[in-house]
Amino acid sequence: MTRNKLEEELNSFPKNNRLNEKTKQKMINVIKSEPLEDHREGGHIFMKKTVVALVSVALFAGLTFFLFSEIDFTGDDHASPGETNGQHGERDEINIGTDIDEGSIDDGNNHTSEEETPEPEVERVLTEFEEVFMNVIENSDENGKVTNHESKEDLSEHFTQIMSPQLAEWHVETYFREEEGDVFVIPTDTPLWFDDSKPYDEVKENDETYHVYQIRENEMIGKVEMIYILTVDEGKWIVENIDSEEQS
């Protein structure tokens, strides 16, 4: 029965029945108030449902943002430790303490050791020794004037590229003279050079000194053993000195 129908029946209720006017009025008031209370209660429930829905939407949005932030959309190929490797999903193993090169750790007390000096290329060094000297002789003019060097000091410095300063000075004083600001070749026999077509002995004295022995013989000098002493100068092998011994 609807509210309007119930109110109509109550209003038409006979006055001589047990339901007096005052009671009837109370019932009407109750009936009128019930829809309002239902409305309020329904509104209260509606508000609760609305709040729950908004909270749910907020939680869902926050969760969605978190998940998307964890996904790498940059396409970088740099995989962090533990990421899958290749198409088979295999993971790189991280062996802490085993993949570190012990030699790369500097504890403050390690010092870089000097590189070992390689053995000399005897034939190359002694051939260069001859060429440096003979190029100066061959480039002098018909009067014996040295064309590429203006003083003995300059010439001596030029020779130190392949011989010691003492040996360079000996060659300059023995085979050249200086006159009126020019350097001339002294006419004489050239040094007895190493002959790579003949046998020789190579003896290591230490890591930075080698002796090269070779027997030479001709009518002018007789039979002698030439001794070429090779040493290291700033990482390069040079001729330190030359000696000779007569052989019977």
C-alpha positions as CSV (number, residue, x, y, z in Angstrom):
1,M,0.0,0.0,0.0
2,T,1.3,3.4,-0.9
3,R,1.8,6.2,1.4
4,N,-1.0,8.4,-0.2
5,K,-3.4,5.5,0.0
6,L,-2.7,4.9,3.7
7,E,-3.1,8.5,4.5
8,E,-6.4,8.7,2.7
9,E,-7.8,5.7,4.6
10,L,-6.7,7.1,7.9
11,N,-8.3,10.4,7.2
12,S,-11.6,8.7,6.3
13,F,-11.4,6.4,9.3
14,P,-14.7,6.7,11.2
15,K,-14.5,8.7,14.4
16,N,-16.5,6.2,16.4
17,N,-13.9,3.4,15.9
18,R,-11.3,2.7,18.5
19,L,-8.7,4.8,16.7
20,N,-9.3,8.2,18.0
21,E,-8.3,11.4,16.3
22,K,-5.1,11.9,18.3
23,T,-3.8,8.4,17.6
24,K,-4.7,8.7,14.0
25,Q,-2.8,12.0,13.7
26,K,0.3,10.3,15.3
27,M,0.2,7.5,12.8
28,I,-0.1,10.0,9.9
29,N,2.9,11.9,11.3
30,V,4.9,8.6,11.5
31,I,4.0,7.7,8.0
32,K,5.1,11.1,6.7
33,S,8.3,11.0,8.6
34,E,9.3,7.5,7.4
35,P,10.1,8.4,3.8
36,L,12.3,11.3,5.1
37,E,14.2,9.0,7.3
38,D,14.5,6.4,4.6
39,H,15.7,9.2,2.3
40,R,18.3,10.3,4.8
41,E,19.4,6.7,5.5
42,G,19.6,6.0,1.8
43,G,21.6,9.2,1.3
44,H,24.0,8.2,4.0
45,I,24.5,4.8,2.3
46,F,24.9,6.6,-1.0
47,M,27.6,8.8,0.5
48,K,29.4,5.8,1.9
49,K,29.4,4.0,-1.4
50,T,30.6,7.2,-3.2
51,V,33.6,7.6,-0.8
52,V,34.5,3.9,-1.1
53,A,34.4,4.2,-4.9
54,L,36.6,7.3,-4.9
55,V,39.2,5.6,-2.6
56,S,39.2,2.5,-4.8
57,V,39.8,4.7,-7.9
58,A,42.7,6.5,-6.2
59,L,44.3,3.2,-5.1
60,F,44.0,1.7,-8.6
61,A,45.5,4.9,-10.2
62,G,48.4,4.8,-7.7
63,L,49.1,1.2,-8.3
64,T,48.9,1.6,-12.0
65,F,51.5,4.5,-11.9
66,F,53.8,2.5,-9.7
67,L,53.7,-0.5,-12.0
68,F,54.4,1.7,-15.1
69,S,57.2,3.5,-13.4
70,E,59.0,0.1,-12.8
71,I,58.9,-0.8,-16.5
72,D,61.9,0.5,-18.6
73,F,60.5,1.9,-21.9
74,T,63.9,3.5,-22.9
75,G,65.1,0.4,-24.8
76,D,68.6,0.7,-23.3
77,D,70.7,-2.4,-23.9
78,H,72.6,-1.9,-20.7
79,A,71.4,-4.7,-18.4
80,S,71.8,-4.3,-14.7
81,P,73.1,-7.2,-12.6
82,G,70.5,-10.0,-12.5
83,E,68.6,-8.9,-15.7
84,T,67.9,-11.6,-18.3
85,N,70.6,-12.1,-20.9
86,G,69.6,-12.9,-24.5
87,Q,66.4,-14.5,-25.7
88,H,66.6,-17.6,-23.4
89,G,66.2,-15.6,-20.2
90,E,69.5,-16.8,-18.8
91,R,70.8,-14.6,-16.0
92,D,74.4,-13.3,-15.8
93,E,76.1,-14.7,-12.8
94,I,77.9,-12.3,-10.5
95,N,80.9,-13.7,-8.8
96,I,82.0,-11.2,-6.3
97,G,85.6,-11.3,-5.5
98,T,86.6,-13.6,-8.4
99,D,86.1,-11.3,-11.4
100,I,88.3,-8.5,-10.0
101,D,91.8,-8.3,-11.4
102,E,94.0,-8.3,-8.3
103,G,96.7,-6.5,-10.2
104,S,94.3,-3.6,-10.7
105,I,93.9,-2.9,-7.0
106,D,96.1,-0.2,-5.7
107,D,96.7,-0.3,-2.0
108,G,99.0,2.7,-2.1
109,N,102.1,0.6,-1.7
110,N,102.3,-0.9,-5.2
111,H,104.6,0.6,-7.7
112,T,104.7,-0.1,-11.4
113,S,107.6,-2.2,-12.3
114,E,109.9,-1.2,-15.1
115,E,109.4,-3.0,-18.3
116,E,112.1,-5.5,-19.1
117,T,114.6,-4.3,-21.7
118,P,114.4,-6.5,-24.8
119,E,117.5,-8.2,-26.0
120,P,119.4,-6.1,-28.6
121,E,119.2,-6.8,-32.3
122,V,123.0,-6.9,-32.6
123,E,123.3,-6.8,-36.3
124,R,120.8,-3.9,-36.6
125,V,122.6,-1.8,-33.9
126,L,126.1,-2.3,-35.3
127,T,124.9,-1.7,-38.9
128,E,123.3,1.6,-37.8
129,F,126.5,2.5,-36.0
130,E,128.4,2.3,-39.2
131,E,125.8,4.0,-41.3
132,V,125.6,7.1,-39.0
133,F,129.3,7.6,-39.2
134,M,129.8,6.9,-43.0
135,N,126.9,9.1,-44.0
136,V,128.8,12.1,-42.7
137,I,131.9,11.1,-44.6
138,E,130.0,10.4,-47.8
139,N,128.2,13.8,-47.6
140,S,131.3,15.8,-47.4
141,D,132.4,17.8,-50.5
142,E,135.5,17.2,-52.7
143,N,137.6,19.2,-50.2
144,G,136.5,17.0,-47.3
145,K,134.2,19.7,-45.8
146,V,131.3,18.3,-43.8
147,T,128.2,19.9,-45.2
148,N,125.5,19.1,-42.6
149,H,127.4,20.0,-39.4
150,E,129.0,23.4,-38.6
151,S,131.1,22.3,-35.5
152,K,132.6,19.4,-33.8
153,E,130.2,19.7,-31.0
154,D,127.3,19.5,-33.4
155,L,128.8,16.5,-35.1
156,S,129.5,14.8,-31.7
157,E,125.9,15.3,-30.7
158,H,124.7,13.8,-34.0
159,F,126.8,10.6,-33.3
160,T,125.2,10.1,-29.8
161,Q,122.1,8.8,-31.4
162,I,123.8,5.5,-31.8
163,M,127.0,5.7,-29.6
164,S,127.9,6.9,-26.2
165,P,129.1,10.5,-25.7
166,Q,132.7,9.3,-25.0
167,L,132.8,7.1,-28.1
168,A,131.2,9.9,-30.2
169,E,133.9,12.3,-29.0
170,W,136.7,9.8,-29.8
171,H,135.4,9.4,-33.4
172,V,135.1,13.2,-33.9
173,E,138.6,13.9,-32.6
174,T,140.1,11.0,-34.5
175,Y,138.5,11.5,-37.9
176,F,137.6,15.2,-38.1
177,R,139.2,18.6,-37.7
178,E,137.7,22.1,-37.4
179,E,139.1,25.0,-39.4
180,E,137.7,28.6,-39.7
181,G,134.3,27.6,-38.5
182,D,134.0,24.6,-40.8
183,V,134.5,20.8,-40.1
184,F,136.7,18.7,-42.4
185,V,137.3,15.0,-42.7
186,I,140.9,13.9,-41.8
187,P,142.1,11.6,-44.6
188,T,142.8,8.2,-42.9
189,D,141.5,4.7,-42.7
190,T,138.0,4.3,-41.5
191,P,137.2,2.2,-38.4
192,L,137.1,-1.6,-38.6
193,W,133.4,-2.2,-38.8
194,F,131.3,-5.2,-37.8
195,D,130.8,-7.6,-40.6
196,D,127.4,-9.3,-40.4
197,S,128.5,-11.9,-43.1
198,K,131.1,-13.4,-40.7
199,P,130.6,-15.4,-37.5
200,Y,130.4,-13.6,-34.2
201,D,129.6,-14.4,-30.5
202,E,127.1,-12.6,-28.5
203,V,127.5,-12.6,-24.7
204,K,125.1,-11.2,-22.2
205,E,126.9,-9.5,-19.3
206,N,123.7,-8.3,-17.6
207,D,120.2,-7.1,-18.7
208,E,121.7,-3.8,-20.0
209,T,125.1,-4.9,-21.3
210,Y,126.0,-7.2,-24.2
211,H,129.5,-8.0,-25.6
212,V,129.8,-8.9,-29.3
213,Y,133.0,-10.8,-30.3
214,Q,134.2,-11.1,-33.9
215,I,137.5,-12.2,-35.4
216,R,138.8,-10.0,-38.2
217,E,141.9,-10.6,-40.2
218,N,143.6,-8.8,-43.1
219,E,147.2,-7.8,-44.2
220,M,147.1,-4.4,-42.6
221,I,145.9,-5.3,-39.1
222,G,146.7,-8.9,-39.0
223,K,144.4,-11.1,-36.9
224,V,142.4,-9.3,-34.2
225,E,139.3,-9.9,-32.1
226,M,136.9,-7.0,-32.2
227,I,134.8,-6.4,-29.1
228,Y,131.7,-4.3,-29.4
229,I,130.1,-3.3,-26.1
230,L,126.4,-2.6,-26.3
231,T,124.4,-0.9,-23.5
232,V,121.0,0.6,-23.0
233,D,120.5,4.4,-23.1
234,E,117.0,5.6,-22.3
235,G,115.5,2.4,-23.6
236,K,117.6,2.2,-26.8
237,W,120.6,0.0,-27.5
238,I,123.7,1.9,-28.4
239,V,127.4,1.1,-28.9
240,E,129.1,2.1,-25.6
241,N,132.7,1.3,-26.6
242,I,134.9,-0.7,-29.0
243,D,138.0,-2.7,-28.0
244,S,140.3,-5.1,-29.8
245,E,142.7,-7.8,-28.9
246,E,145.5,-9.3,-31.1
247,Q,145.2,-13.0,-31.9
248,S,148.1,-15.3,-32.6
